[in-house]
Amino acid sequence: MRKIMFKTIKQLTSMVAMFAVLFAFSTETMAAKKSKTLENTKKRQFVRCGVSQGLPGFSNADESGNWTGIDVDVCRAVAAATLGDATKVKFTPLSAKERFTALTSGEIDILSRNTTWTLSRDADIGLTFVGVNFYDGQGFMVRKGSGIKSTSEFKNGTSVCTNLGTTTELNMRDFFDSRGISYEPVVFEKADEVVAAYDAGRCDTYTTDKSGLAAQRTKLSAPDDHVVLPETISKEPLGPVVRQGDSVWEDIVRWSLNTMIEAEEYGVNSSNADMMKTSNNPAIKRLVGAEGELGAAFGLDNEWNLRIIKQVGNYGESYKRNIADTGILPDRGPNELWTKGGILYVPPAR
Ligand SMILES: N[C@@H](CCC(=O)N[C@@H](CS)C(=O)NCC(=O)O)C(=O)O
């Protein structure tokens, strides 16, 4: 009798323990779906997005304050996914120097501002990069009149205009130091000051990401008098950044960007997205919310991705509208899909 009772107590205890584990597991999964940033975004009814102070093609405001660009579109995608409306974004223009503090201090919730993903930025200062929306590299622009055709012609004492608080500054130092060429940095916090200084002839060359050179060239008084040299001296994978510590928000931003890229891969765009609901390709059906429950993983409804595609478009549409059709960089280069010879490749939405 005692033996039987002992056995039941033992069974009971292990059952209680099992339930406790199950309970802890389920609350943990529920907790994992909670995002303070998402909650606050819903309360506020807008996404707080940090952008540049004006970089055509990436993040640029017109006279009426309407922001456009591929970086702007990432924030619009998140607004479409989380608030149902791509226009519900408040943009905060930030200099390169200010951008990370604005994110870590909680002034913005997404930094989408031609920002290079590096180890120290990702691991060291409370930030998390969620992906790459433009593969770039650093280059140099010179006046055609200088006759310089290659960076190998740079001489001792070359004066170089660039932006403060950027990878550009560091690569510039590595570049000249490793070649034993003395140089004179002419550095400003505001990009417009850099452009103005270079335009006024205060430096021999202007260095930044090649996309930036192409964009800023349009602001020079005589764009055709300048040329971007062929060499690319660094890797600049540019992408959106979030604060460390809210993994659900991080996932929302990551998969909003991925949705735009994968939609292009599957030929889903802003005009055919609704029709794609009846596609016989399950991968396409998932992308437009007609199959699976992908949104539930972030605590979103099932049409979060359909709204992104309908309201913002796929990556190709965004690139065309902002970068190609504006004449900044008509060719996609490495920013072409992996299926078309480029390196744009995102994990599958399933
Ligand atoms: N990708 C580099 C450079 C970023 C950067 O600040 N580039 C300048 C020159 S293209 C810029 O954004 N200018 C526009 C602005 O400051 O508004 C980085 O992350 O450090």
Ligand as a Chemical Component Dictionary entry (heavy atoms), coordinates in Angstrom:
data_LIG
# 
_chem_comp.id                   LIG 
_chem_comp.type                 NON-POLYMER 
_chem_comp.pdbx_formal_charge   0 
_chem_comp.three_letter_code    LIG 
# 
loop_
_chem_comp_atom.comp_id 
_chem_comp_atom.atom_id 
_chem_comp_atom.alt_atom_id 
_chem_comp_atom.type_symbol 
_chem_comp_atom.charge 
_chem_comp_atom.model_Cartn_x 
_chem_comp_atom.model_Cartn_y 
_chem_comp_atom.model_Cartn_z 
_chem_comp_atom.pdbx_ordinal 
LIG N1  N1  N 0 28.122 54.067 -45.308 1  
LIG C1  C1  C 0 29.005 54.895 -44.564 2  
LIG C2  C2  C 0 28.875 56.376 -44.928 3  
LIG C3  C3  C 0 27.543 56.976 -44.559 4  
LIG C4  C4  C 0 27.405 58.476 -44.779 5  
LIG O1  O1  O 0 27.105 59.202 -43.841 6  
LIG N2  N2  N 0 27.569 58.966 -46.012 7  
LIG C5  C5  C 0 27.374 60.371 -46.300 8  
LIG C6  C6  C 0 27.903 60.620 -47.664 9  
LIG S1  S1  S 0 27.058 59.666 -48.897 10 
LIG C7  C7  C 0 25.890 60.729 -46.172 11 
LIG O2  O2  O 0 25.079 59.970 -45.751 12 
LIG N3  N3  N 0 25.449 61.842 -46.565 13 
LIG C8  C8  C 0 24.055 62.223 -46.489 14 
LIG C9  C9  C 0 23.719 62.900 -45.195 15 
LIG O3  O3  O 0 24.569 63.007 -44.295 16 
LIG O4  O4  O 0 22.587 63.315 -45.066 17 
LIG C10 C10 C 0 28.783 54.691 -43.082 18 
LIG O5  O5  O 0 27.843 53.992 -42.705 19 
LIG O6  O6  O 0 29.557 55.195 -42.273 20 
# 
loop_
_chem_comp_bond.comp_id 
_chem_comp_bond.atom_id_1 
_chem_comp_bond.atom_id_2 
_chem_comp_bond.value_order 
_chem_comp_bond.pdbx_ordinal 
LIG N1  C1  SING 1  
LIG C1  C2  SING 2  
LIG C1  C10 SING 3  
LIG C2  C3  SING 4  
LIG C3  C4  SING 5  
LIG C4  O1  DOUB 6  
LIG C4  N2  SING 7  
LIG N2  C5  SING 8  
LIG C5  C6  SING 9  
LIG C5  C7  SING 10 
LIG C6  S1  SING 11 
LIG C7  O2  DOUB 12 
LIG C7  N3  SING 13 
LIG N3  C8  SING 14 
LIG C8  C9  SING 15 
LIG C9  O3  DOUB 16 
LIG C9  O4  SING 17 
LIG C10 O5  DOUB 18 
LIG C10 O6  SING 19 
# 
